[in-house]
Amino acid sequence: MHVQYGVALMPAIIIASILLAVLVPVLLLWLVIRLVGGRGSRGKVTEEDMRTVQEVYTDLARMEKRIETLETILLDRTRKG
């Protein structure tokens, strides 16, 4: 039963890992574009923008730790099998 549960979670972990791998570079690219390529006041990064980026980065770091923990749990359950 435990192995089936672990196998059922594997697609969710893979999807979360892919999202994490995609969101971080996209967020960084967005920030660079905002810093470098803006016109007038549109190109300036505000404190709110920086707070948002920091919050997203913190949340992504926590998500990464959770995914690693889930992967470890699933691997342990699969090995005990």
SVG drawing of the C-alpha trace seen along z (x, -y; Angstrom):
<svg xmlns="http://www.w3.org/2000/svg" viewBox="-2 -59 22 63">
<polyline fill="none" stroke="black" stroke-width="0.4" points="0.0,0.0 2.8,-2.4 4.6,-1.9 1.5,-2.6 0.9,-5.8 4.5,-6.9 4.2,-6.1 1.0,-8.1 2.8,-11.2 5.7,-10.9 4.0,-12.9 3.1,-15.7 6.7,-15.9 8.0,-15.9 5.5,-18.7 6.5,-20.8 10.2,-20.3 9.6,-21.4 7.6,-24.5 10.4,-25.4 13.1,-25.0 11.0,-27.2 9.8,-29.9 13.2,-30.8 14.8,-31.7 11.7,-33.5 11.5,-35.5 15.2,-36.5 14.8,-37.4 11.8,-39.5 13.8,-41.4 16.7,-42.0 14.4,-43.3 12.8,-45.6 16.2,-46.9 17.8,-47.3 15.2,-47.9 12.6,-50.2 11.5,-53.6 10.8,-56.5 9.4,-55.5 8.1,-52.2 11.7,-50.8 12.4,-51.5 12.1,-48.8 10.1,-49.8 10.5,-48.6 7.3,-46.7 8.8,-44.9 11.8,-44.0 9.6,-42.7 7.6,-40.7 10.7,-39.1 12.1,-38.3 8.8,-36.7 8.7,-34.6 12.3,-33.6 11.7,-32.6 8.6,-30.7 10.4,-28.8 13.2,-27.9 10.8,-26.5 9.0,-24.6 12.3,-23.2 13.0,-21.9 9.6,-20.3 10.0,-18.6 13.4,-17.2 11.8,-15.9 9.0,-14.2 11.5,-12.7 13.5,-11.3 10.4,-9.9 9.3,-8.3 12.7,-6.8 12.9,-5.4 9.4,-3.8 10.2,-2.4 13.5,-0.8 11.7,0.7 9.0,1.8"/>
</svg>
